[in-house]
Amino acid sequence: MGERGGREGAGREPGGFRATTPVGAPGFVTVRLDGVARARAPRAGGSIFRRERTARGAGARPSRPFADVSNGRLIVTGGAGFIGSAAIWQLNALGHDDILCVDALRTGDKWKNLVGLRVADVLHKDDFLARLARDPGQFGPVAGVLHMGACSATTERDADYLLANNTRYTATLCDWALARGTRFVYASSAATYGDGAQGFDDDPARLEALVPLNMYGFSKHLFDLQAQRSGRLARIAGLKFFNVFGPNEYHKGEMMSVVCKAVRQVRATGRLSLFESYRDDYGHGEQMRDFVYVKDCVRAMAWLLEHPEANGLFNLGTGRARSWNDLAHAVFTALGVPPAIDYVAMPESIRDRYQYFTEATMSRLAATGCPVPRTALEDAVADYVTNYLVPGERTLGVAG
């Protein structure tokens, strides 16, 4: 949400229904006919998550209470960013139109992510907070807040800015939401895990022991700690995003995913560069990440918005680490060209803090009944490349 960066995953590497819908679009059921994936719209009426439980029949989990997010406005901060705009796309597909988008657009291209989406208004993040301070009730009944806004540049050195923009902004908005009985779902980050030496377990008992490596990670971790110590975390849901990729990240520059960068590089040169390994236990390109598709992420976010009983701090990844080589081969396959990978020296400035492995533990989020990410890396890359990147880096609001 800040002018200085967009949403990212764990580390520097890398926020209406349509007649034709790509595989994985929200509000649609994917079916496979003769090995070809197709999407069809489910019958109308109610939440997609309610329909899924009904479809599972007698063996389904008992119903849980729902937050009535249809009765009141929804607010999405960082709403023009990568994950935030994808969340609005998801909410639109579920029938939500009264959405206030909060962000800082300035002179960049984030505004393009809003084209084709249905929002009630777009407010600058500072104007929004100032209005809340003057009149906490001026936006009328607000059913839920998805707080995705933040400066997520891991290279940002202005600690005062990060504490104001990431930590205190989140605390202020969280307190406002809780005071009004409004559902609050916010973005933490897998960057809070630091070098991963203690693993990537979202067990709340281990929260105090985490040691972030950069100021961005610390600014996120500090609110997580405040929320746990104050008891807020028992009434809200936070998400630690891992390596998210997908449509609407084009404005992020160096913070874009490697998938997007790789497609640009391969189409320009026919080759792709990956970092060499400097550890004997990992071959070149065999460093591993938990790559998660943005469509899966926003599906989980929408579910949490509807389920006020599912509270706490959760990882959001696939739970399965894959190598950079796997990712590269998926890109080449999606582009229909033979693999051609060059392994290049890693800058010395990051060698001593480079993460060789990240993998989210997903058991806690899955236990809530939330639809955890399931799309295979190859399928997600194929959808992203063929339906969005190759046709001209199309956004979700334009391409569907």
C-alpha positions as CSV (number, residue, x, y, z in Angstrom):
1,M,0.0,0.0,0.0
2,G,3.0,2.3,0.6
3,E,4.5,4.2,-2.3
4,R,7.7,2.3,-1.8
5,G,6.8,-1.3,-2.4
6,G,4.1,-3.9,-3.1
7,R,3.2,-7.3,-1.6
8,E,5.8,-10.1,-1.7
9,G,6.3,-13.5,-0.4
10,A,9.2,-15.1,1.6
11,G,12.3,-13.1,0.5
12,R,13.4,-10.8,-2.2
13,E,13.1,-13.0,-5.2
14,P,11.6,-12.4,-6.3
15,G,-1.6,-6.8,-4.2
16,G,-18.8,-10.0,-13.2
17,F,-18.7,-13.6,-14.4
18,R,-17.6,-13.9,-18.0
19,A,-18.5,-16.2,-20.8
20,T,-15.0,-17.5,-21.1
21,T,-13.2,-18.2,-17.9
22,P,-9.6,-19.5,-17.3
23,V,-9.1,-22.5,-15.1
24,G,-9.0,-21.6,-11.5
25,A,-11.2,-18.6,-11.7
26,P,-13.2,-17.9,-8.5
27,G,-16.8,-18.9,-8.3
28,F,-16.3,-21.6,-11.0
29,V,-16.0,-25.3,-10.7
30,T,-13.2,-26.8,-12.8
31,V,-14.0,-30.1,-14.6
32,R,-11.8,-32.2,-16.9
33,L,-13.1,-33.6,-20.1
34,D,-10.8,-35.8,-22.2
35,G,-7.9,-34.4,-20.3
36,V,-8.8,-30.8,-21.0
37,A,-9.5,-28.5,-18.0
38,R,-12.6,-26.4,-18.4
39,A,-14.5,-24.1,-16.1
40,R,-18.2,-23.9,-15.6
41,A,-20.2,-21.6,-13.3
42,P,-22.0,-23.3,-10.4
43,R,-25.6,-22.8,-9.7
44,A,-26.4,-19.3,-8.3
45,G,-27.3,-18.7,-4.7
46,G,-25.2,-18.1,-1.7
47,S,-21.5,-18.4,-1.0
48,I,-19.4,-20.7,-3.1
49,F,-18.1,-22.2,0.1
50,R,-21.7,-23.0,1.2
51,R,-22.3,-24.7,-2.1
52,E,-19.1,-26.8,-1.8
53,R,-20.1,-28.1,1.6
54,T,-23.6,-29.0,0.3
55,A,-22.0,-30.9,-2.6
56,R,-19.9,-33.0,-0.3
57,G,-23.0,-34.6,1.1
58,A,-23.5,-36.6,4.3
59,G,-19.8,-37.0,4.9
60,A,-19.2,-33.3,5.0
61,R,-17.8,-31.4,8.0
62,P,-20.5,-29.9,10.2
63,S,-21.5,-26.4,9.2
64,R,-19.7,-23.5,10.9
65,P,-21.1,-20.0,11.5
66,F,-20.7,-17.4,8.7
67,A,-20.0,-13.7,8.9
68,D,-22.7,-12.0,6.9
69,V,-20.3,-10.1,4.5
70,S,-23.2,-9.5,2.1
71,N,-24.7,-7.0,4.7
72,G,-22.3,-4.1,4.6
73,R,-19.4,-2.7,2.7
74,L,-16.1,-4.4,2.4
75,I,-12.7,-2.6,2.6
76,V,-9.6,-3.8,0.9
77,T,-6.4,-1.9,1.7
78,G,-3.6,-2.3,-0.8
79,G,-6.5,-2.9,-3.1
80,A,-4.7,-1.8,-6.3
81,G,-1.6,-3.9,-5.5
82,F,-0.9,-7.5,-6.5
83,I,-2.8,-9.6,-3.9
84,G,-5.2,-6.8,-3.0
85,S,-6.5,-6.4,-6.5
86,A,-6.7,-10.1,-6.9
87,A,-8.8,-10.3,-3.7
88,I,-11.2,-7.7,-5.2
89,W,-11.5,-9.9,-8.3
90,Q,-12.3,-12.8,-6.1
91,L,-14.9,-10.9,-4.1
92,N,-16.5,-9.5,-7.3
93,A,-16.9,-13.1,-8.6
94,L,-18.6,-14.0,-5.4
95,G,-21.1,-11.1,-5.9
96,H,-19.6,-8.4,-3.8
97,D,-19.6,-4.9,-5.4
98,D,-19.7,-2.5,-2.5
99,I,-15.9,-2.5,-2.0
100,L,-13.8,0.5,-0.9
101,C,-10.3,0.2,-2.3
102,V,-7.7,1.9,-0.2
103,D,-4.2,2.4,-1.6
104,A,-1.6,5.0,-2.7
105,L,-1.7,5.1,-6.5
106,R,0.5,8.1,-7.2
107,T,2.2,8.0,-10.7
108,G,2.7,4.3,-11.0
109,D,0.8,1.6,-13.0
110,K,-1.0,0.0,-10.1
111,W,-4.3,1.7,-11.2
112,K,-4.3,-0.7,-14.2
113,N,-5.1,-3.6,-11.8
114,L,-8.4,-1.9,-11.0
115,V,-9.6,-1.8,-14.6
116,G,-12.5,-4.1,-15.1
117,L,-13.1,-4.6,-11.3
118,R,-16.2,-3.3,-9.5
119,V,-15.4,-1.0,-6.6
120,A,-17.4,1.7,-4.9
121,D,-14.5,4.1,-4.5
122,V,-10.7,4.4,-4.3
123,L,-9.2,6.4,-1.4
124,H,-5.6,7.3,-0.6
125,K,-4.4,5.4,2.4
126,D,-3.7,8.5,4.4
127,D,-7.0,10.1,3.6
128,F,-8.8,6.9,4.6
129,L,-7.1,6.8,8.0
130,A,-7.7,10.6,8.6
131,R,-11.4,10.1,7.8
132,L,-11.7,7.2,10.2
133,A,-10.1,9.4,12.9
134,R,-12.6,12.2,12.3
135,D,-15.7,10.0,12.1
136,P,-15.3,6.3,12.7
137,G,-18.7,5.5,11.4
138,Q,-18.7,7.6,8.2
139,F,-18.3,4.6,5.9
140,G,-21.5,3.1,7.1
141,P,-21.9,-0.6,8.0
142,V,-18.6,-2.4,7.2
143,A,-18.9,-6.1,7.2
144,G,-15.2,-6.9,6.7
145,V,-11.7,-5.6,6.1
146,L,-8.9,-7.3,4.1
147,H,-5.8,-5.4,5.1
148,M,-3.2,-6.2,2.4
149,G,-1.6,-2.7,2.3
150,A,2.0,-2.4,3.3
151,C,5.4,-1.4,2.1
152,S,6.9,-4.8,1.4
153,A,10.3,-3.8,-0.1
154,T,12.8,-5.9,1.8
155,T,15.5,-3.4,0.9
156,E,13.6,-0.4,2.5
157,R,15.9,1.0,5.2
158,D,13.7,3.7,6.7
159,A,12.6,2.0,9.9
160,D,10.4,4.9,11.1
161,Y,8.5,4.7,7.8
162,L,8.0,0.9,8.0
163,L,6.8,1.1,11.6
164,A,4.3,3.8,10.8
165,N,3.1,2.3,7.5
166,N,3.2,-1.4,8.4
167,T,2.9,-1.8,12.2
168,R,1.0,1.2,13.6
169,Y,-1.3,1.5,10.5
170,T,-2.3,-2.1,11.0
171,A,-2.9,-1.7,14.7
172,T,-5.1,1.3,14.2
173,L,-7.2,-0.3,11.5
174,C,-7.5,-3.5,13.5
175,D,-8.7,-1.7,16.6
176,W,-11.2,0.2,14.6
177,A,-12.6,-3.0,13.1
178,L,-12.8,-4.8,16.4
179,A,-14.5,-1.9,18.1
180,R,-17.2,-2.1,15.4
181,G,-17.6,-5.9,15.3
182,T,-16.1,-5.9,11.8
183,R,-14.3,-9.0,10.5
184,F,-10.5,-8.3,10.1
185,V,-8.1,-10.4,8.0
186,Y,-4.6,-9.0,7.5
187,A,-1.3,-9.8,5.8
188,S,1.7,-10.8,7.8
189,S,4.6,-12.3,5.9
190,A,6.8,-15.4,5.7
191,A,9.7,-12.9,6.0
192,T,9.0,-13.0,9.7
193,Y,10.7,-16.4,9.8
194,G,14.1,-14.9,9.0
195,D,16.6,-17.4,7.6
196,G,14.3,-20.3,8.3
197,A,16.8,-21.9,10.7
198,Q,13.9,-22.5,13.1
199,G,11.6,-23.9,10.4
200,F,8.4,-22.4,9.0
201,D,5.9,-23.6,11.6
202,D,3.0,-21.2,12.4
203,D,2.5,-22.7,15.9
204,P,1.6,-19.6,18.0
205,A,3.8,-20.9,20.8
206,R,6.8,-20.3,18.6
207,L,6.0,-16.8,17.5
208,E,8.2,-15.1,20.2
209,A,11.3,-17.0,19.0
210,L,11.2,-15.8,15.4
211,V,14.1,-13.5,14.2
212,P,13.4,-11.6,11.0
213,L,16.4,-10.7,8.9
214,N,15.2,-7.3,7.6
215,M,13.3,-4.3,8.8
216,Y,10.3,-5.2,6.6
217,G,10.0,-8.6,8.3
218,F,10.4,-7.0,11.7
219,S,7.6,-4.4,11.0
220,K,5.3,-7.3,10.3
221,H,6.5,-9.5,13.1
222,L,6.0,-6.6,15.6
223,F,2.3,-6.4,14.9
224,D,2.0,-10.2,15.1
225,L,3.5,-10.0,18.5
226,Q,1.3,-7.1,19.6
227,A,-1.8,-8.9,18.4
228,Q,-0.9,-12.1,20.3
229,R,0.1,-10.4,23.5
230,S,-3.0,-8.1,23.5
231,G,-5.5,-11.0,22.8
232,R,-6.4,-9.5,19.4
233,L,-5.2,-12.5,17.6
234,A,-8.0,-14.6,19.0
235,R,-10.5,-12.4,17.2
236,I,-8.8,-11.8,13.8
237,A,-7.0,-13.8,11.1
238,G,-3.5,-13.1,9.9
239,L,-1.7,-14.7,6.9
240,K,2.0,-15.3,6.3
241,F,2.3,-15.4,2.5
242,F,5.0,-17.5,1.0
243,N,6.2,-17.0,-2.6
244,V,3.1,-15.7,-4.3
245,F,3.0,-15.4,-8.1
246,G,0.3,-14.6,-10.6
247,P,-1.6,-11.9,-12.6
248,N,-1.5,-8.3,-11.4
249,E,2.1,-8.3,-10.2
250,Y,3.4,-6.4,-13.3
251,H,3.9,-3.1,-11.6
252,K,6.2,-4.5,-8.9
253,G,9.5,-4.2,-10.8
254,E,12.3,-6.1,-9.0
255,M,9.7,-7.4,-6.6
256,M,7.9,-9.4,-9.3
257,S,7.9,-13.1,-9.1
258,V,10.5,-15.1,-11.0
259,V,7.7,-16.5,-13.2
260,C,7.0,-13.1,-14.6
261,K,10.6,-12.2,-15.0
262,A,11.4,-15.6,-16.5
263,V,8.8,-15.2,-19.2
264,R,10.1,-11.8,-20.2
265,Q,13.7,-13.1,-20.3
266,V,12.9,-16.3,-22.2
267,R,10.8,-14.5,-24.8
268,A,13.6,-11.9,-25.3
269,T,16.6,-14.3,-25.3
270,G,15.4,-17.9,-25.4
271,R,17.3,-18.5,-22.2
272,L,16.8,-18.2,-18.4
273,S,19.4,-17.3,-15.7
274,L,19.2,-18.9,-12.2
275,F,21.6,-18.5,-9.3
276,E,24.3,-21.0,-8.7
277,S,24.3,-22.9,-5.4
278,Y,27.0,-22.3,-2.8
279,R,26.1,-25.2,-0.6
280,D,27.1,-28.8,-1.2
281,D,23.7,-30.2,-0.3
282,Y,21.9,-28.2,-3.0
283,G,22.8,-28.4,-6.7
284,H,22.6,-25.4,-9.0
285,G,18.9,-24.3,-9.3
286,E,17.9,-26.9,-6.7
287,Q,17.3,-24.3,-4.0
288,M,13.7,-24.6,-3.0
289,R,10.7,-22.4,-2.4
290,D,7.0,-22.8,-1.5
291,F,5.5,-21.2,-4.7
292,V,1.8,-20.4,-4.3
293,Y,-0.6,-19.2,-7.0
294,V,-2.4,-15.9,-6.2
295,K,-5.8,-17.4,-7.2
296,D,-5.4,-20.0,-4.5
297,C,-4.5,-17.3,-2.0
298,V,-7.5,-15.1,-2.6
299,R,-9.8,-18.0,-2.4
300,A,-8.5,-18.7,1.1
301,M,-8.8,-15.0,2.0
302,A,-12.4,-14.8,1.0
303,W,-13.2,-17.9,3.0
304,L,-11.6,-16.4,6.1
305,L,-13.5,-13.2,5.6
306,E,-16.7,-15.3,5.9
307,H,-15.6,-17.4,8.9
308,P,-15.1,-15.3,12.0
309,E,-14.5,-18.4,14.1
310,A,-11.3,-19.1,12.2
311,N,-8.8,-16.9,14.0
312,G,-5.1,-16.8,14.6
313,L,-1.9,-16.4,12.5
314,F,-1.6,-18.9,9.6
315,N,0.8,-19.8,6.9
316,L,-0.4,-19.4,3.3
317,G,1.5,-21.6,0.9
318,T,1.1,-25.0,-0.7
319,G,3.0,-26.9,1.9
320,R,5.2,-28.4,-0.8
321,A,8.6,-26.9,-1.6
322,R,9.7,-27.0,-5.3
323,S,13.0,-26.1,-6.9
324,W,13.9,-23.2,-9.1
325,N,14.7,-25.7,-11.8
326,D,11.1,-27.1,-11.4
327,L,9.8,-23.6,-11.9
328,A,12.0,-22.9,-14.9
329,H,11.0,-26.1,-16.6
330,A,7.3,-25.2,-16.0
331,V,7.8,-21.9,-17.7
332,F,9.6,-23.4,-20.7
333,T,6.9,-26.0,-21.0
334,A,4.1,-23.3,-20.9
335,L,5.9,-21.3,-23.6
336,G,6.4,-24.3,-25.7
337,V,10.2,-23.9,-26.0
338,P,13.1,-26.2,-25.0
339,P,14.8,-25.5,-21.7
340,A,17.9,-23.4,-21.8
341,I,19.2,-22.5,-18.3
342,D,22.3,-20.6,-17.4
343,Y,23.5,-20.7,-13.8
344,V,25.1,-17.4,-12.8
345,A,27.0,-16.2,-9.7
346,M,25.0,-15.0,-6.8
347,P,25.8,-11.5,-5.7
348,E,28.2,-11.6,-2.7
349,S,26.0,-9.2,-0.8
350,I,23.2,-11.8,-0.4
351,R,25.2,-15.1,-0.3
352,D,25.4,-15.2,3.5
353,R,21.6,-14.6,4.0
354,Y,20.2,-16.4,1.0
355,Q,17.4,-18.9,1.8
356,Y,17.9,-22.3,0.3
357,F,14.6,-23.8,1.5
358,T,11.1,-22.5,2.4
359,E,8.0,-24.6,3.0
360,A,4.9,-23.6,4.8
361,T,3.3,-25.9,7.3
362,M,-0.3,-25.9,6.4
363,S,-2.0,-28.1,9.0
364,R,-3.4,-25.4,11.2
365,L,-5.1,-23.5,8.3
366,A,-6.4,-26.8,6.9
367,A,-7.9,-27.7,10.2
368,T,-10.2,-24.7,10.1
369,G,-11.8,-26.0,7.0
370,C,-10.3,-23.3,4.8
371,P,-9.6,-24.3,1.2
372,V,-5.8,-24.4,1.3
373,P,-3.9,-23.9,-1.9
374,R,-3.9,-27.1,-4.1
375,T,-3.0,-26.0,-7.6
376,A,0.1,-27.8,-8.8
377,L,3.0,-25.6,-9.8
378,E,2.9,-26.7,-13.4
379,D,-0.8,-26.1,-13.7
380,A,-0.6,-22.7,-12.1
381,V,2.4,-21.6,-14.3
382,A,0.6,-22.8,-17.4
383,D,-2.6,-20.8,-16.5
384,Y,-0.6,-17.7,-15.7
385,V,1.7,-17.8,-18.8
386,T,-0.9,-18.8,-21.4
387,N,-3.9,-16.8,-20.2
388,Y,-2.2,-13.6,-18.8
389,L,1.5,-13.2,-19.6
390,V,1.8,-14.3,-23.3
391,P,-1.4,-12.3,-24.4
392,G,0.2,-9.1,-23.2
393,E,0.4,-9.2,-19.3
394,R,-3.3,-9.0,-18.9
395,T,-4.8,-8.2,-15.6
396,L,-7.5,-10.2,-13.8
397,G,-10.1,-7.5,-14.3
398,V,-9.6,-7.5,-18.0
399,A,-8.9,-11.2,-18.7
400,G,-11.1,-12.7,-16.0
